[in-house]
Amino acid sequence: MDGVTRKDFGVVIHKEDLPITKVTVRDVGDDKIARYNVGWLKCAPTQFGIEPSCQDYRYKNRTYSYTYLIDPDGPVYPHTSYPRDLNIDNKDEFYSTNIAPFPVHCKFPAEPQIGITVIPTDQNKMPNDTQHVALSYLNVDRLMIMKLVTRSSYCLQTIQYDCDLRQSASYWTSRWDNSDQFYINATDSLSCDKQLYNTVQLHDKQSIPVTDLWITDSKKTPTVGALQCYETYANCYSLYVDGFTVYGQYKDRLDVTHFVIDPDDTFGVEPFLVGCEFPLKTILYPEYGSVDTVDDPQYHGPHAACTNFTYLFADSNQIQALVDVSGFCMQYMSYSCQYSPISSHVYWISHKGQKMAG
């Protein structure tokens, strides 16, 4: 007993089980208090209240990392939720089947303000076959994972293996397609020269998740991490095209003004919060810093007012990453002062530290 208060919660969505008529809490203890809450019974013609991903729960101000129900293709008929030219296997099944909601683990870090959709693996050696390790994913089937991966901006999965395997013929196979084989030694790195284990990060959406491992040394089985999927797009335009226009069930997100973006995808700066003016504009808000009046004729001139700027939610590297992926950027600036000419009396400092004439 560590004295920490923990909680469990969820929703009941099967009509045959509703309404709830009784709640029993067991093993509370004489000196403990247990509380529970039963919400209203709500009914509607179609499904509601189940978000398509953990990122959408984060936009709904959920911050408690736990198990949540998600529905990647929404309650609508599938062909209205996904474009018809997707590069996926089993297209007929993908388009004709509307999957039911399923449970995932939602990870909500304090910063950056994102929601990561996590599906744990269940790794088992096949009977009478010491070289074959089959992987399954908890509480989901193949089509559920395909729907989630397809709608995500990117997904990650790791394989940790003993460095002795790098010279072996061990390999893994991709998403229910045994024709694709990826050899572990092909993705090796120099870190094996310094440690006993190496970790490979997989991020090709057309390949993950891993479904099978084939190993040459049954005593050194690699460990495959959970599938982690993100919905952090490069900018507001990408979010509008891929997150709103493509997936029709997200039209109601247009009333949200702040979104998390990740301009350089999985490798580089952390995701950060921006404002969006859809469909095109990504906005960063300046935060006025100190205003200093200085008297330095050699540099500023007499009685110069200098204002330092920072930006809400983003540092200089994150801002530069956004600028790099954008085709055009603009920032408005104005100055007014009584009895003081503008020409040759105003300058500003660029992101690179260069002094620019006003």
GUSE-419021 format. One record per residue (C-alpha): residue in one letter; x, y, z. Coordinates in nm, 4 decimals. Layout:
N
{"A" {X Y Z}}
...
END
This chain:
358
{"M" {0.0000 0.0000 0.0000}}
{"D" {0.1673 0.3220 -0.1142}}
{"G" {-0.1152 0.5641 -0.0322}}
{"V" {-0.1488 0.6750 -0.3958}}
{"T" {-0.5032 0.7306 -0.5216}}
{"R" {-0.5656 0.5476 -0.8482}}
{"K" {-0.8671 0.5376 -1.0728}}
{"D" {-1.0299 0.3292 -1.3396}}
{"F" {-1.2849 0.4575 -1.5875}}
{"G" {-1.4466 0.3805 -1.9197}}
{"V" {-1.7673 0.3863 -2.1171}}
{"V" {-2.0220 0.1114 -2.1829}}
{"I" {-2.1344 0.1221 -2.5473}}
{"H" {-2.3170 -0.2077 -2.5984}}
{"K" {-2.6901 -0.1403 -2.5933}}
{"E" {-2.7737 -0.4826 -2.4566}}
{"D" {-2.5754 -0.4022 -2.1378}}
{"L" {-2.7423 -0.0678 -2.0683}}
{"P" {-2.8506 0.0949 -1.8500}}
{"I" {-2.6202 0.0343 -1.5514}}
{"T" {-2.8301 -0.0728 -1.2534}}
{"K" {-2.5765 -0.1458 -0.9802}}
{"V" {-2.2104 -0.0803 -0.8891}}
{"T" {-2.0172 -0.2910 -0.6349}}
{"V" {-1.6704 -0.1888 -0.5127}}
{"R" {-1.4739 -0.4724 -0.3477}}
{"D" {-1.1783 -0.4809 -0.1065}}
{"V" {-1.1980 -0.1156 -0.0111}}
{"G" {-1.0597 -0.1638 0.3407}}
{"D" {-1.1768 -0.0248 0.6733}}
{"D" {-0.9563 0.2852 0.6590}}
{"K" {-0.9998 0.3601 0.2880}}
{"I" {-1.2544 0.5521 0.0842}}
{"A" {-1.3706 0.4579 -0.2648}}
{"R" {-1.5797 0.6895 -0.4796}}
{"Y" {-1.7596 0.6198 -0.8001}}
{"N" {-1.9636 0.8123 -1.0502}}
{"V" {-2.2201 0.6874 -1.3006}}
{"G" {-2.2946 0.9282 -1.5831}}
{"W" {-2.6124 0.9999 -1.7720}}
{"L" {-2.7509 0.7472 -2.0173}}
{"K" {-2.7228 0.9126 -2.3600}}
{"C" {-2.8742 0.7802 -2.6830}}
{"A" {-2.8596 0.9036 -3.0427}}
{"P" {-2.9244 0.7717 -3.3968}}
{"T" {-2.5483 0.7290 -3.4594}}
{"Q" {-2.2314 0.6767 -3.2599}}
{"F" {-2.0916 0.9759 -3.0721}}
{"G" {-1.8296 1.0658 -2.8123}}
{"I" {-1.5592 0.8198 -2.9255}}
{"E" {-1.2585 0.9991 -3.0685}}
{"P" {-1.0628 0.8646 -3.3692}}
{"S" {-0.7249 0.8848 -3.1941}}
{"C" {-0.5525 0.9795 -2.8705}}
{"Q" {-0.4531 1.3140 -3.0222}}
{"D" {-0.8191 1.4044 -3.0501}}
{"Y" {-0.8721 1.3172 -2.6842}}
{"R" {-0.5863 1.5551 -2.6039}}
{"Y" {-0.7684 1.8278 -2.7958}}
{"K" {-1.0631 1.7496 -2.5663}}
{"N" {-0.8348 1.8331 -2.2687}}
{"R" {-0.7735 1.4725 -2.1619}}
{"T" {-0.4373 1.4475 -1.9841}}
{"Y" {-0.4629 1.1217 -1.7834}}
{"S" {-0.2676 0.8455 -1.9583}}
{"Y" {-0.4881 0.5378 -1.9584}}
{"T" {-0.6982 0.3059 -2.1742}}
{"Y" {-0.9485 0.4778 -2.4059}}
{"L" {-1.1787 0.3643 -2.6845}}
{"I" {-1.0937 0.4994 -3.0295}}
{"D" {-1.2593 0.4642 -3.3694}}
{"P" {-1.0147 0.5555 -3.6498}}
{"D" {-1.2673 0.5375 -3.9354}}
{"G" {-1.5526 0.6909 -3.7380}}
{"P" {-1.9172 0.5903 -3.7330}}
{"V" {-1.9703 0.6789 -4.0992}}
{"Y" {-1.9543 0.4397 -4.3921}}
{"P" {-1.5840 0.3730 -4.4647}}
{"H" {-1.5598 0.5118 -4.8175}}
{"T" {-1.6462 0.8607 -4.6915}}
{"S" {-1.3586 0.8562 -4.4428}}
{"Y" {-1.0579 0.7590 -4.6544}}
{"P" {-0.9378 0.8566 -5.0035}}
{"R" {-0.9734 0.5924 -5.2746}}
{"D" {-0.6087 0.5994 -5.3900}}
{"L" {-0.4445 0.4753 -5.0701}}
{"N" {-0.1375 0.2562 -5.1176}}
{"I" {-0.2463 -0.0297 -4.8936}}
{"D" {-0.2948 -0.4031 -4.9128}}
{"N" {-0.6416 -0.5656 -4.9152}}
{"K" {-0.8158 -0.2546 -5.0441}}
{"D" {-1.1531 -0.4206 -5.0913}}
{"E" {-1.1754 -0.5238 -4.7282}}
{"F" {-1.0353 -0.1907 -4.6123}}
{"Y" {-1.2978 0.0149 -4.7933}}
{"S" {-1.5972 -0.2128 -4.7410}}
{"T" {-1.5633 -0.2674 -4.3663}}
{"N" {-1.6431 -0.0139 -4.0958}}
{"I" {-1.4575 -0.1257 -3.7833}}
{"A" {-1.6012 -0.1070 -3.4316}}
{"P" {-1.4353 0.1049 -3.1605}}
{"F" {-1.1460 -0.0674 -2.9838}}
{"P" {-0.9337 0.0019 -2.6731}}
{"V" {-0.5820 0.1474 -2.6865}}
{"H" {-0.3459 0.3024 -2.4381}}
{"C" {-0.3302 0.6799 -2.4696}}
{"K" {-0.0060 0.8401 -2.3576}}
{"F" {-0.0346 1.2107 -2.2720}}
{"P" {0.3037 1.3688 -2.1900}}
{"A" {0.2959 1.7068 -2.0173}}
{"E" {0.5112 1.8509 -2.2982}}
{"P" {0.4754 1.8476 -2.5888}}
{"Q" {0.0969 1.8568 -2.5690}}
{"I" {0.0308 1.5508 -2.7806}}
{"G" {-0.1649 1.2277 -2.7549}}
{"I" {0.0203 0.9111 -2.8564}}
{"T" {-0.1911 0.6089 -2.9538}}
{"V" {-0.0185 0.2954 -2.8220}}
{"I" {-0.0994 -0.0688 -2.9033}}
{"P" {0.1089 -0.3171 -2.6978}}
{"T" {0.2482 -0.6358 -2.8495}}
{"D" {0.2074 -0.9940 -2.7362}}
{"Q" {0.5261 -1.1780 -2.8361}}
{"N" {0.5103 -1.5600 -2.8419}}
{"K" {0.7338 -1.8306 -2.9784}}
{"M" {0.5511 -2.0724 -3.2020}}
{"P" {0.5213 -2.4321 -3.0682}}
{"N" {0.7863 -2.6704 -3.2006}}
{"D" {0.9539 -2.3890 -3.3914}}
{"T" {1.2284 -2.2174 -3.1930}}
{"Q" {1.3205 -1.9905 -3.4824}}
{"H" {0.9794 -1.8325 -3.5385}}
{"V" {0.8330 -1.5677 -3.3068}}
{"A" {0.4786 -1.4588 -3.3960}}
{"L" {0.3523 -1.1234 -3.2741}}
{"S" {-0.0036 -1.0264 -3.2012}}
{"Y" {-0.1402 -0.6946 -3.0778}}
{"L" {-0.3622 -0.6658 -2.7740}}
{"N" {-0.7372 -0.6180 -2.8278}}
{"V" {-0.7101 -0.5430 -3.2017}}
{"D" {-0.7164 -0.7269 -3.5318}}
{"R" {-0.5318 -0.6625 -3.8567}}
{"L" {-0.7921 -0.4294 -4.0053}}
{"M" {-0.8105 -0.2150 -3.6917}}
{"I" {-0.4355 -0.1584 -3.7043}}
{"M" {-0.4475 -0.0803 -4.0768}}
{"K" {-0.7150 0.1851 -4.0197}}
{"L" {-0.5145 0.3433 -3.7383}}
{"V" {-0.1803 0.3427 -3.9197}}
{"T" {-0.3326 0.4741 -4.2430}}
{"R" {-0.4957 0.7755 -4.0797}}
{"S" {-0.1907 0.8615 -3.8630}}
{"S" {0.0686 1.1138 -3.9764}}
{"Y" {0.3389 0.8680 -3.8710}}
{"C" {0.3895 0.5583 -3.6549}}
{"L" {0.6939 0.4179 -3.4766}}
{"Q" {0.8018 0.0769 -3.3531}}
{"T" {1.1315 -0.0411 -3.2069}}
{"I" {1.3216 -0.3695 -3.2214}}
{"Q" {1.5884 -0.4277 -2.9567}}
{"Y" {1.8277 -0.7100 -3.0312}}
{"D" {2.1464 -0.8662 -2.9010}}
{"C" {2.4409 -0.7349 -3.0994}}
{"D" {2.5542 -1.0909 -3.1757}}
{"L" {2.2550 -1.1135 -3.4116}}
{"R" {2.3865 -0.8436 -3.6417}}
{"Q" {2.5977 -1.0970 -3.8299}}
{"S" {2.3119 -1.3468 -3.8511}}
{"A" {2.0352 -1.4026 -4.1018}}
{"S" {1.7649 -1.3001 -3.8532}}
{"Y" {1.4852 -1.0937 -4.0062}}
{"W" {1.1347 -0.9645 -3.9474}}
{"T" {0.8323 -0.9555 -4.1721}}
{"S" {0.6033 -0.6612 -4.2213}}
{"R" {0.2319 -0.6041 -4.1898}}
{"W" {0.0745 -0.9444 -4.2637}}
{"D" {0.2731 -0.9698 -4.5825}}
{"N" {0.5443 -1.2340 -4.5634}}
{"S" {0.6849 -1.1329 -4.9013}}
{"D" {0.8535 -0.8350 -4.7345}}
{"Q" {1.1533 -0.9394 -4.5278}}
{"F" {1.3749 -0.6934 -4.3436}}
{"Y" {1.7056 -0.8274 -4.2160}}
{"I" {1.8204 -0.7036 -3.8781}}
{"N" {2.1824 -0.6635 -3.9853}}
{"A" {2.0692 -0.4346 -4.2672}}
{"T" {1.9533 -0.1759 -4.0142}}
{"D" {2.2459 -0.2156 -3.7743}}
{"S" {2.4270 0.0873 -3.6353}}
{"L" {2.7669 0.1615 -3.4867}}
{"S" {2.6221 0.1568 -3.1349}}
{"C" {2.6880 -0.2167 -3.1283}}
{"D" {3.0586 -0.1383 -3.0985}}
{"K" {2.9935 0.0168 -2.7563}}
{"Q" {2.7150 -0.1891 -2.5996}}
{"L" {2.5577 -0.5327 -2.5902}}
{"Y" {2.2212 -0.4330 -2.7364}}
{"N" {2.1081 -0.2128 -3.0182}}
{"T" {1.7655 -0.0589 -3.0796}}
{"V" {1.6316 -0.0047 -3.4307}}
{"Q" {1.3441 0.2385 -3.4817}}
{"L" {1.0991 0.1480 -3.7584}}
{"H" {0.8881 0.4241 -3.9110}}
{"D" {0.7771 0.3169 -4.2603}}
{"K" {0.3968 0.3189 -4.2479}}
{"Q" {0.3796 0.0739 -4.5380}}
{"S" {0.5744 -0.1855 -4.3383}}
{"I" {0.4877 -0.1641 -3.9716}}
{"P" {0.3716 -0.3203 -3.7549}}
{"V" {0.6053 -0.6198 -3.7265}}
{"T" {0.4140 -0.9471 -3.7426}}
{"D" {0.6838 -1.2169 -3.7323}}
{"L" {1.0446 -1.2569 -3.6245}}
{"W" {1.2692 -1.5231 -3.7715}}
{"I" {1.5840 -1.5743 -3.5680}}
{"T" {1.8901 -1.7966 -3.6035}}
{"D" {1.9757 -1.8036 -3.2316}}
{"S" {1.6778 -1.9103 -3.0209}}
{"K" {1.8525 -1.7979 -2.7005}}
{"K" {1.8695 -1.4364 -2.8099}}
{"T" {1.5206 -1.3352 -2.9145}}
{"P" {1.4809 -0.9670 -3.0114}}
{"T" {1.2185 -0.7629 -2.8298}}
{"V" {0.9591 -0.5751 -3.0353}}
{"G" {0.8121 -0.2634 -2.8777}}
{"A" {0.4553 -0.1379 -2.8864}}
{"L" {0.3144 0.0269 -3.1975}}
{"Q" {0.2960 0.4036 -3.1364}}
{"C" {0.1014 0.6297 -3.3729}}
{"Y" {0.0940 1.0092 -3.3897}}
{"E" {-0.1255 1.2724 -3.5510}}
{"T" {0.1065 1.5693 -3.5590}}
{"Y" {0.1209 1.7135 -3.9093}}
{"A" {0.3911 1.9379 -4.0557}}
{"N" {0.1740 2.2506 -4.0570}}
{"C" {-0.1874 2.3643 -4.0532}}
{"Y" {-0.2304 2.3107 -4.4265}}
{"S" {-0.1256 1.9450 -4.3986}}
{"L" {-0.3587 1.9077 -4.1025}}
{"Y" {-0.6462 2.0548 -4.3027}}
{"V" {-0.5854 1.8348 -4.6082}}
{"D" {-0.5107 1.5068 -4.4300}}
{"G" {-0.6932 1.5516 -4.1018}}
{"F" {-1.0092 1.7365 -4.2068}}
{"T" {-1.0772 1.7142 -4.5791}}
{"V" {-0.9685 1.3517 -4.6199}}
{"Y" {-1.1361 1.2295 -4.3031}}
{"G" {-1.4860 1.3734 -4.3132}}
{"Q" {-1.5628 1.3018 -3.9475}}
{"Y" {-1.3207 1.5746 -3.8338}}
{"K" {-1.5089 1.8716 -3.9707}}
{"D" {-1.6212 1.9572 -3.6189}}
{"R" {-1.2561 2.0222 -3.5258}}
{"L" {-1.2633 2.3492 -3.7193}}
{"D" {-1.3869 2.5242 -3.4050}}
{"V" {-1.0544 2.4428 -3.2370}}
{"T" {-0.7991 2.7209 -3.2909}}
{"H" {-0.4799 2.5658 -3.1517}}
{"F" {-0.3199 2.2460 -3.2800}}
{"V" {0.0062 2.0591 -3.2337}}
{"I" {0.2347 2.0349 -3.5379}}
{"D" {0.5697 1.8650 -3.6059}}
{"P" {0.7378 2.0246 -3.9106}}
{"D" {1.0281 1.7795 -3.9379}}
{"D" {0.8303 1.4625 -3.8640}}
{"T" {0.9918 1.2049 -3.6350}}
{"F" {1.3512 1.3254 -3.6444}}
{"G" {1.4338 1.6694 -3.5119}}
{"V" {1.2472 1.9228 -3.3000}}
{"E" {0.9698 1.8327 -3.0588}}
{"P" {0.6072 1.8952 -3.1668}}
{"F" {0.4670 2.2308 -3.0566}}
{"L" {0.1433 2.4258 -3.0357}}
{"V" {0.0417 2.6778 -3.3032}}
{"G" {-0.2641 2.8679 -3.4127}}
{"C" {-0.4365 2.7724 -3.7381}}
{"E" {-0.6310 2.9830 -3.9868}}
{"F" {-0.7556 2.7113 -4.2185}}
{"P" {-0.6959 2.6088 -4.4820}}
{"L" {-0.3496 2.7617 -4.5321}}
{"K" {-0.2025 2.9601 -4.2463}}
{"T" {0.0076 2.8445 -3.9511}}
{"I" {0.0472 3.1154 -3.6867}}
{"L" {0.3039 3.1720 -3.4127}}
{"Y" {0.2238 3.4379 -3.1557}}
{"P" {0.4980 3.6751 -3.0354}}
{"E" {0.5303 3.7241 -2.6627}}
{"Y" {0.6555 4.0708 -2.5766}}
{"G" {0.9666 4.0583 -2.3636}}
{"S" {1.1495 4.3311 -2.1779}}
{"V" {1.1525 4.6883 -2.3100}}
{"D" {1.4776 4.8589 -2.2172}}
{"T" {1.5611 5.2277 -2.2673}}
{"V" {1.9345 5.2561 -2.3145}}
{"D" {2.1782 5.5425 -2.3786}}
{"D" {2.4587 5.4158 -2.6008}}
{"P" {2.5435 5.6531 -2.8897}}
{"Q" {2.7947 5.4097 -3.0442}}
{"Y" {2.5372 5.1367 -3.0995}}
{"H" {2.1793 5.2277 -3.0226}}
{"G" {2.1859 5.6024 -3.0142}}
{"P" {2.0549 5.8222 -2.7337}}
{"H" {1.7470 5.7007 -2.5480}}
{"A" {1.6872 5.3961 -2.7676}}
{"A" {1.3984 5.1618 -2.6802}}
{"C" {1.4862 4.7949 -2.7370}}
{"T" {1.2268 4.5192 -2.7198}}
{"N" {1.3155 4.1488 -2.7058}}
{"F" {1.0671 3.8982 -2.8460}}
{"T" {1.0026 3.5327 -2.7746}}
{"Y" {0.7186 3.3239 -2.9143}}
{"L" {0.4477 3.1323 -2.7341}}
{"F" {0.4879 2.7534 -2.7249}}
{"A" {0.7919 2.7378 -2.9600}}
{"D" {1.1666 2.7915 -2.9365}}
{"S" {1.3944 2.9191 -3.2136}}
{"N" {1.4730 2.5719 -3.3529}}
{"Q" {1.1047 2.4789 -3.3729}}
{"I" {1.0254 2.8062 -3.5473}}
{"Q" {1.3055 2.7524 -3.7970}}
{"A" {1.1752 2.4018 -3.8741}}
{"L" {0.8335 2.5511 -3.9558}}
{"V" {0.9884 2.8185 -4.1768}}
{"D" {1.1948 2.5557 -4.3608}}
{"V" {0.8910 2.3469 -4.4626}}
{"S" {0.6788 2.6492 -4.5591}}
{"G" {0.6616 2.7901 -4.9087}}
{"F" {0.6005 3.1459 -4.7877}}
{"C" {0.6113 3.3291 -4.4536}}
{"M" {0.5105 3.6820 -4.3536}}
{"Q" {0.5295 3.8836 -4.0317}}
{"Y" {0.3791 4.2290 -3.9850}}
{"M" {0.5634 4.5009 -3.7943}}
{"S" {0.4733 4.8637 -3.7241}}
{"Y" {0.6323 5.1565 -3.5410}}
{"S" {0.5075 5.4984 -3.4422}}
{"C" {0.6726 5.7664 -3.2312}}
{"Q" {0.6067 6.1359 -3.1921}}
{"Y" {0.8798 6.3736 -3.3185}}
{"S" {1.1061 6.0866 -3.4198}}
{"P" {1.1778 6.0018 -3.7861}}
{"I" {1.1490 5.6392 -3.8918}}
{"S" {1.4172 5.6221 -4.1592}}
{"S" {1.7562 5.5161 -4.0242}}
{"H" {1.6203 5.5136 -3.6677}}
{"V" {1.4688 5.1661 -3.6554}}
{"Y" {1.6260 4.8257 -3.7053}}
{"W" {1.5338 4.4703 -3.6195}}
{"I" {1.7282 4.1514 -3.5563}}
{"S" {1.6580 3.8436 -3.7714}}
{"H" {1.6446 3.4829 -3.6552}}
{"K" {2.0107 3.4472 -3.7582}}
{"G" {2.1132 3.7466 -3.5497}}
{"Q" {2.1579 3.9831 -3.8424}}
{"K" {2.0859 4.3543 -3.7987}}
{"M" {1.8213 4.4565 -4.0552}}
{"A" {1.7282 4.8128 -4.1493}}
{"G" {1.3741 4.9184 -4.0637}}
END
